[in-house]
Amino acid sequence: MNGPARYIVAVCLLIPISIAVIRVGVSGSDDLKTAVACEKSGLTDTAIDFYGRAARWYLPFSSTQEQALQGLLNIAAGSSGPEGDKTAIRALYEARGAILATRWLMTPSSDMLKEVNDTLARRIARGSKPGEDGADIDGNLAILSRTTSPRPVVSFLATLLFAAWVTVTIVGATRSVTSDGRFAGRRGLPWMAVSAALLFGWLILLALA
């Protein structure tokens, strides 16, 4: 394949990735702005929903998740009384769910997750009657802490498999197209097969992580 054709293939592969990254960044920012506006307007339940959505649009090196989680913690801290406890618990569960949903090789906002679990354990205990399962703070915290860490080995293997899939797909794309832009036939089939196998394996490991 000649130089220009390779550049065209590379651009075609990079465009979907760029679109996905932009989509995540823009959606997270929009949901965060909506959450802030709803909170200022007194629409607390709606604000919790949008803060949770914003926190799930996670990108490394982006502050959107941290700001959204802080918004949920602020709502929880400002809620008092029996009804306030329900609102606080909902906000804290939303924050916890967002952090756990964006785990990979590491747990993003892990320090904030510890704060969320501690506060949530106390809130649940305060709203429970003596003798009920939720009345024990330490018991609540033990339950909440069970799923705070990803499976590092599986996550690491998934990351390696993803990197291998991207590499094989890019190289295979350049080897599977002739200089005049046609499919190379049998020469391209092994690359397609390996790429599909790596993608399938990555999705399986991602589910197990």
C-alpha angles and dihedrals in degrees: 000000000000124000100261092048091053091051090051091052092048091050091049090054095045096048096070091047091050091048091051092050092048090047092054093046096047095043092049092049093047093049091048092052090048091050092052092048092049092049092052089050092052095251093133099164092050090046090054090052094051094042088054092049092048091050090054093056089082125179125169112252091018120120095207096097094046092050092047092049091048089052090055091048090050091053090050092048092050095050118094138167127037094303090042090056090056091050092047093049091050092050092047093048089050091052093046092048092050093052094047092046091058099048119130127143086341138020108252115225090012092163090053090048090058090052091048093051093047093049093043092051090054094045092051091048092049092053094047127086120242110277095024120121093249095052093083111084094195091049091050091049092049091054093046092049095055095085102034097106129060121224099267098198094049091043091050092050090048090053092050091048091050091051090049091049092052092048095047092045094052095044092042091051091055092047096044097058124069125226091264092054099259128133110265093224118214092007090066098044097080091052091050091048094049091046091052092047092050091048092050092048092048092052091051093050090045090056092048094048 
